[in-house]
């Protein structure tokens, strides 16, 4: 039996974009997701509604899938603020998954971590993958913990690649409270409602267009023996105020903003150094921020 199929664990914003790309290239895609199959409309994907910790299902799919991509998460930095136990809903199923995959030496596991949260406030920007991991949020701490378990799995057989995307955005991103700045900003512009910002708007982030993230994952898929850890970011920092100004310029519409005191969980500035993934896998971002916001705005205006 061919093992050319790809198994996606979770199918949110990035997962949907990845499934569409894989299917368009003729790859057979299996998805394990808690989302009902009727709500996932990726042509060509086989949907298995359930939990990624289902050992029987994982073992059933193993003969077909040499590549497993872990994209599942149930939390956001804001959602787990003051609620560290919420991260157990990510960790426990994932650890049970690792138990099921123990010794799968013929499998390549790709894990999507979070380049925007695992470094905390780095002492130098752009920050490289070798910088200390010092998350400020429980969400980031959960990602760091999961990376550790992934590294441990790599010593027991699997080839494990860890990708640390910056703040991903683009068309088809769902509206989620406290998550996805660009999507949220554009929604408020569209509806002419005030946007709530915590802090002075000078916090700096690295934003990466969703198609560029998918490109990075595809390069990792095509390197089945890879065991690296890579930042996936633009390498360019933009303040929140820069994003607000760009969104208003692209849309041609004003935005009302209410500023509130800063929160301790919010990183002041993080920009990802992408030289390692450029050197090893040949990845470089292709969509600059203004163009990405333009594409997202065009899509949002066409949404029912």
N, C-alpha and C positions, 0 to 999 in steps of 0.2 A: 504493500500500500504506500502511495506517495505521501510524504510528510510536508507538502508545500503549503498546506493551509496555515492561516494565522489565527491565533486565539486572542481575542481582546477581553480583558477583565474590566468591565465597566464600559459605559458608552455615553459619556457626557459630551461636552462641547468639542474637545479635542478628539475624543474617540469617534464621534460621528464623522468628523472631517477625515480622519484616518481611514475609517471603514469605507467611505465613499471613494477615496483615492485607491485603496487596495482593490476594491471591487471593479473600479474602472480599468485597472490594469490586468484584470482577469484572475486575480488571486481569490481563492476561496477563503471566506472570512467566517469564523465562528465568534459569537459574542455571548458572554455570560453576564447578565445584567439583572438587577432587581426590577428594572423598568419593564412593564408589560410589553410583549412583542408587538402589539398593535401600535405602540407609540414610537417604535424604532423603525424608520422607513428606509433603511439603507438597502438598495437593491443588491441582491446577491448574497447578503449576509444571512447566516443561519443563527437565529436567536434562541438562546437557552435561558429562560427566565429562572433565576435562582441566585444562589450565593456563591462567591468565588471560593468558599471553603468546602464546597461539595466535592469530596475526594472521589466519589464514584463517578461524577460527571467529568472531573479532570482526567481521571484515568481512562474514561471512555474516549475522550477527545485526543489524548496523548498520541496514539498511533498516526493521527492525521496532521498534528500541529507541532512542527519543530520550533516554532517561535511563539512565545507567550508575552503579551504586552500588558502590563499592569497599569491601568488608568483610573481605577476605582477610588472614590473618596466620598465621604458623606458629610464632611465638615468644611468650613472656611475659617480663615483667621478670626473673623468677627464672631462667628457662631460658637467657636470653642473658647472665646474669651471668658475667663472665670469658670470654665467648665472643662477642666482637663480630662475628665472621664469620657467626654464625648469622643476623644481620639481613640478610645478602646474600640469604638464601632468601626474604625479603620484597621486598627492593629490586630484585633483578635481574628477576624476572618482571614486576614493576610497571613497571619502566623499559621493558621490551620492549612492554608494553601501551601505554605512552605513545607509543612510536614508531609503533605501529599506529594510534593515535588522533590522530596529529599532523594538524592541519588540519580536524578534525571540527567545523566551526563550528556545525553544527546539533544538537550533542549537549550535554547537561547532565551533567557528571560530579560525583558527590557522594562525597567521601572521608571516611571515619571515622578520625580521628586518635585522640589520647588526652589528654584534659584532665587526667588524673591524673598524667601523667609528663612532659609537654613543658615544664612551668614549673619543674621542680625544686622548690626551696624558695623560693617567691616572698617578696618583702620585705613584701608586704601581701596580706591575705585579706579578703574574697573577691578573687580575682585576675581581672583583665580580660584580654580577648584581646590588648590592646596591650602587656602585660607582656613583659619579655625571656623568650626561650625558653632554658632552662638545664637540660636534663635531667640527672639523676644516673645513670640506667641506660642501657645500650646500646639497650634496647628503646625508651626515650623518644627517644634520639638518632636511631634509625631512623625514628620517626614525624616528627621535625622535618625530617630529610632529605627524606622523602617529601612533606611539605608544600611544601618548596621546589621540588621537581620539579613538583608540581601547579600551583603558582603560575606556573611557567615555561610549562607547557602552556597555561595560560589566556591567555598572550600570543600563542599560535599558533592560536587559534580557539575551543577549548572554553569553555563557561561552567563554571567550577569552584566548587563550594561545599565548604568544609571544616567538618566538625562535630567538636568535641572533647568527647566524652562523658566524664563522671565514671565512677566505678566502677559499672558496670551489674550488676544482679542481678535475680532473679525466678524464677518457675517455668520448668522445662525447661532450666535452666542445667546444663551438664555438670560433673562433678567433675574438676577439673584441678589437679594438684599446684602449689602456689605461686601460685595465681590464683583469684580469686573468693572473697573473705573470707566473705561471708554464706553462700554455698552450702556452703563448707567447715565453717564453724562449726555449721550446722544438721546436717550429716552426722555430725559428731562427737557432737552431742547425741543424735541418733537412735540411733547405734551404741554410745553410752557409751564412747567412746575419747578419749584425751587429745589436746588440740590444742596444737600447737607454735607459739609466738609469738616473733618476733624483736623485741627491744626491750622497753620498759616498758609497752606497751599504751596510751601516751598519744599516739601518732601520730594525727593527725586527717585524715580523708578525707571526701570528698563522695560520697554514694551516690545513684544514680538508678535508679528502677524501669524494667524493660525496656520496658513499654508506653509510658512517657513518652519513652524514647529513640526508639521507633518513631513516636510522634506527631511528634517533631522532624524525623525523616527524611521523613515524609509531607508536612509543611509545606514542606520543601525541594524535594521532588518537584513540588509544586504551584506552585513559583516558578522556572520553567525558565530565567529570565534572571538568576537570582541569582549573585553572585560573592563572597559574604561568607564570613567565618570566624567561627564561633560556638561558645561554650561551651555544653554541654548538661549542666547539673548542677542540683542542688536549691538551691544557694546556702546550704546549711546544713552545718556541719561536725560530725562525730561521731567521737570517739576510738574506737580499737579496743576499749577497755574498755567504752565505752558500747554498742557493738554486741553484745559478749558478754553484757552485762547484759540488753539488750533481747531477745536471742534466748532467754535462759533464762526471762525473764518470759513471753514469748509461748508458748513450748513447755511451760512448767511443769515443766521438767526441769533438773537441774544439769549443769554442764560442767566437766570437769577440764582445767586449762591448765598447760603447762610453758613458762616464759619463758626465752629465750636472749638472749645479747648482740645488740645492734642491728647491722644491716647498713648499709654505706655507701650502698647503692643505694636504700634506703627513704626516701622523702620524709617530713619531720617533720610538715608540715601544709600541705594545699592544699584550698581551697574555691573553687568556680567562681562567678564573677559571671555571672548569666544575663540581665542587663538588656538586652544587645544583641539576643539572639534573641527576647526578649519584645517589644521595640520593633519589630524589623524583620519577623519572621515570625509574631509573635503566640503564641509558645510559652511555656507555663508548666508546671512539674511538677505532677502531680495526685495522686501517691501519696506520703504521708509514710513515713518509715522504718519505724515500728512496723507500720503496715498492710501495707507491702510484705513485711516479714519474716513477718508472719502468713500472707499469701497463699502465700509460698514454702514455709513450714512445712507448710501444709495440703496443698500439692501433693506435697511430698516424702514425706509419710506415706502417700500413695496409690500411690507408685511401686512396681512389683513388685521 
